[in-house]
Amino acid sequence: MMNSLAVLIQITAVFYPLNSLEKGARYEEEDGFKSLYLNGTAYATTPAVDFGKTSFTMASWVKLQSPDQHPATIYGYWDDPALFLFDAYAFTKLRFQMINSKRKPKPSINEGSPPIDEWFHAAAIWDQNENTAHLYLNGQEVGSQRVPSDTYLKESSQPRYDIGLKRDGSDTLKGYLRNLIIIGKALTYEELDNTTGITDPNNELLDGVWIGLNDVNTEGTFRWPDNTHVTYTKWASNQPDNQYDYQDCVEMTVDEGTWDDTSCGRQLPFVCEKKT
């Protein structure tokens, strides 16, 4: 089953679930959202992403729980050797830093003032073309740093990255995370908002992703983009229903991993088949 903290990765165009839940990490409902709860000793892992010499965006909704534990790692791998770190200190700062190809901690940004006991949205963006890192808190840029043009993330064979854990000191996050995304491009503010719902007053979760399946040409006959017929389905209960007679594209829901036909005009991320 997919879960609400599955990681959307458009570098390799696949949709990854969490690799593992460690030391009591679990899913809970918090303020009406299905979230990953980390109790101050727990953490989770995801398959590592090969960023290479590309731009990328990391973003997540976070709710730190008092009493605060910091640093509260959102996402990263920081051990020996360290790679990158995206974390938060309540009332003090967000932080993003990566170890570059020269083994130096640049870029390194420490800005903003994340709250405690309430949801906030954090995003770290690395623009390889502009050689600039940006840090966002609740949709507002709180810091940026430009570095030399030959800067890129250090290469690594590390197989997994961590959610909620800074390995070199065993520091862990205490609180909730939801809707973590890792995207292989430097998102603009508008793209970030469309993906995360920052400006939505209800902070709606990313509820689905396009899988490419559709019945645009013949109602009820679903085909993939290469025009092949569907041979495996995972429809949600009472789906597909073609509600209002215009639901011709298929999304996969984030919380359950089931399929639903919906309007093709919705702005959702996409997933594609990865050939091995």
Steps between C-alpha positions, in 0.01 A plus 500: 500500500621850418499753779468875536873547546598311188774694326436645156826488304493634144872452438446133422123543455393242754281515808685364801342389826708528812778244512453425870358628828749476786480506883129559531437730203131470415208661318245702695215739428604851603265794445312292245808401299660159477857574610824330591556529876853494641519486879850639550684171452331373183582568135427372150703439185441533125698363205785739418458738208783550252487878466816505289563848366132595494276756663256373763230601746434351846180598678279375783232598746642477854354531850766502770379381838595654834724459681708572193787275394751651265642476251176352362599342171235509231699319232865425438802280551752634750754248618853418391505587218231768524298593189223751568274616783160670511391562859324737740562663837176623660483881525860519378560394140447276205823360365606358166854402418667254271852369471619595155742326267789679674385352832404841636166582672380740231234611446402538865194710596367561852193725501137531610320420825293179485218479758435217741174310552358626170540400138746684278620438148876484434673484163864493392577559133831452320520666158799348323470736202514809721736344758263623769323339796169636633324436830122550541280507810123497444546614142727794581866502405698543821849455360712430193865446422693509174811283471773447236389363165679167542297407811291184503407230750776257587464156343401215729405133489286531814188283437251690716430842649340585833182670615525635854859393574840670504722193522828644623345601833190277498290818515136435414190702429210497746172572327313441175583514130279466197513538125878489460599557138836475326484637145782511245469866407518840667132584548370854471274632776194437282606142428573441867156633592326282241679193631463562873194721543689761706242771442199274552338605831446136592856394408358220290719197447623401158225242449605331179739467207435438130592151379430563129198269469195655329181433303504825302437332163235243601305531823563198723796370296812594692834513322857599589676788318659251257142389409530158665202360691510485877562146631526576871273729700473621857182703503372653821155393616225604254757621246517584215172694505548774235329745733342795315595326171843661470734284709732352239843487670617273781679605816657277764404612848790572734341366817392158366673450166163429336375642168229756432378657176493879522507816291800523268527872577623455856857607579668190641855360487553193286671164527641293216620146455868450571655236277759280666 
